[in-house]
Amino acid sequence: MNYSEASLDLKRSEKGKLDQTNERKRGRPRADTNASIDEARLLEVAFSMFAAHGYEASTMRAMARELDVSHNLLNVRFGRKSDLWKAAVDWRLAEAARGVEPAFTERDEPEGRLRDLVHRFCHWAIINSDIVAISYQEGQQDSWRLDYLAKHFILPFQIRLQQLLADVALERQLTPIGSGGLLALLVHGVGSYFALRPLQEKLLPDQSTVEASSIDQEADAMAEFLLMGLFAGK
């Protein structure tokens, strides 16, 4: 074998090794270990997709692409999409509950706790538009997901709200709207106002004020409006 032939064989050998290396890189899956991504980030992305697109239109593959991890990671951790939905809902609603929970546990008179709860919920709506969205997504038709939301989150909250309203009614008359009606005004009234900010920006500016109110002032104004209606009973 002359020098030229030996050199050609060496180049072919090096090229073959390079091709094998590239092939391994192309075929190598993205991170699959449990430590590859923070679970809170994973559940945040999952919940956001479920809230924005609905359960049926949300896929685990799309979530994996958003997170830049392999599809296998989600399968290993959660198995089925339904299990991922439950985990994401449990995590997100437990996190959000911290904003209104003190209104039920504080040591104050019932009326003061109710006023605090309405104010807290209106401010809660500013930063939890995704929960408003998923309640709208799932509340339109009967399903196992609506049953899950009702059993684990909506009804426990409503029971506590009903008791608080009953305690207040022992001291003063309330407008008979009921806990369901008050929840609807809070979640799909105030909540939708803050969730649909692009729509609100299309509306005419408020002519009753010289300066635009801050978003927190808007929340307080809505809370006071609801409370005036609630305590309007004679």
N, C-alpha and C positions, 0 to 999 in steps of 0.2 A: 504493500500500500504506500503510495507516494504522499507527500506533504499535503497536497491539495485535497486528496481523498480523505485523509485523516482529519483535516480541518473541517470539511463538509460534514463528516460523521459527528464531530463534536458539536457543530452548530445544530444539527438535527436532534442530537441528544438533549441539548440545552433547551431547544424549542419545545420538545416533548415534555420536559419537566415543567416549563412555564405554562404550557397548555393545561397540564394536570392541576397545577396550582390555581390557575384561573377558574378551572371547572369546579374545584372545591369551593372557591370563594363564591361563585355564582350559585352553587347549590346549597351553601351553608345557610341555615335558617337564622332569623334574627333571634334576639335574646329569648331564652325559654325558661330561665330559672325564676324561682319565686322572688329572688332578690333583685331582679332586673328592673323593676318599676315599683314605685310607691303605690300601695293599694288604694290610698285616698285619691290619687290622680286617676287611677284606672276606673274607680267607681264614679268619679266626677265626670269623666268623659262618657261613660255608659249612660248615666242618668241624663246628661245633657242631650244625648242622641235620642233617648226614649222620649224625653219631653218635647223635643223639637219635631221629631218625625213620626212618633207613635211606635208602638211595639212591633207591629208587623213589618214596617218599612225599615226598621233598624236591624242591622246585621252585625254579628260578632266580627266578621271579616273587616267591615268598615271601621269598627272600633279599634281593631288591631292596627289597621293602617294609620288611623289618627294618632295612636300611641307609639307607632313605629316599633311594634313588637310582633312576634309571630302569632298567627291564629291559634297555634297549639297552646300558647301560654294561657289564653282565656279558657280553652277547653279543659286544661289541666286543673285550673283553679276553680272553675265554676261548673263545668260539665255542660249543662243545657242553658240556652238563652233565658229560659224562665227563671232559673236559679240566679243568673246574673242580674236579671231585672229585680228580683226580690232583694238581693244584696245591695244593689245600688239604691233602691227605695229606702231600705232600712237605714243605710248610712246617711243619705241626704236628709231625710225627714228627722232623724234623731239629732243631726247637726243643727237643723233649722229650729227645732223645738226650744233650744236654749234661749232664743230671743223672747219667747212669750211665757216660758215656764215660771219665772219669778212672780208673775201676777197671781198665780194660783197658790203660791207658797208663802208670800209675804204676810206679815202680821199687821193687817189693816182692816178697817171696817169693810163690809161687803161692797158698798158703793164705791169706795176708794179703789178697791181691787178691780172692780168692773171698769172703772174709768181708766185705770192703768192698763188693763188688758186691751181695751180698744185702741189706746194710743200705741201700745207696743205692737199690736197686730198691723196697724197702718204703717208703722216704720218697718216692720218685718216684710211687708209687701214690696218695699223698695228694692230689696236685695234678693228676693226669692221668687222672681218671675218664672223661673224654671218649674217650681212646684205648682204655681198657678197654671202653667201650661200643661203639666202632666195630669193635673186634676181635671182640666178641661178635656184632654185627650181621652182619658179613661172614663170620665163621667157621662159620656154621651151614649154608651151602650153597656148592657150587662155583660160581665165577663169575670173570670177568676181573678183578674188583676183589680177590678173594681171591688170585688169581695175582699181582697187582701188589704187594699187601702182603707176600706170602711172598717174592717175588723180591727186592724192594728193601729190605725192613726185617727181616722175621722170620728168614729163613734166614741172612743175613749176621750177625745178632746170635747166632743159635744156633750157628753155626760157631765163633765166637769163644768162646762159653760152653763148647762141647764141648772146645775146646783147653785152656781154663783148667781144666776138670774133669780132663782127662787129665794135665795137669802136676801137679795136686794129688795125683792117684792114684799118681804115681810115688813120692811121699814118705809117704803114709798111705792106709789103706783108706777108701773112701767107700761109703755105702749105695748100691746100684746102682739108683738111680731114673732116671738118664739125663737128658740136657739137656731133652728134651721134657716130661718129668714135672715137672722143676724150674721150667720156664717156666710151665707150667699153674698150679702152686702160687703162683708170684709174680704172674702177671697176673690169673688168674681165681680165685685164692684171696685173697691179700692185696689185690689190686686191687679185687675185687668188695666186699670188706669196707668199704673206704673209699668206693667208688662208691655203695654202698647205705646211706648214712648214715641216711636216714629209717627204714629197716628196723631198723638197729642201735639207734636210739633207742626202738623199741617193745619191745626185749628187756629182761629183768630186769637190774637193776644188778648189777655184779660184787660178790659178797659177800666176796671174798678180800682186798680192799683197803679201807682206811678212806676214802681219798680217791680220787676219780676220776682216772685217768691222763690226761695230755695226749695229744693225737693223735700227737705225735712219740714219746712213750714207748710208745704202742701199736705204732707202726711198729718201734721197736727191739725190743720184746718179741716181735713176730712174726718178726723177722729172727733173733733168738737161738733161737727155737723151731725154725725151719727148719734153722738151722745145727747144732743139737744132733742133729736127725734125720739130717742129711746126713753128719755125722762120727761116727755111732753104729756104723759098721761095725767089726768086730773084725779 
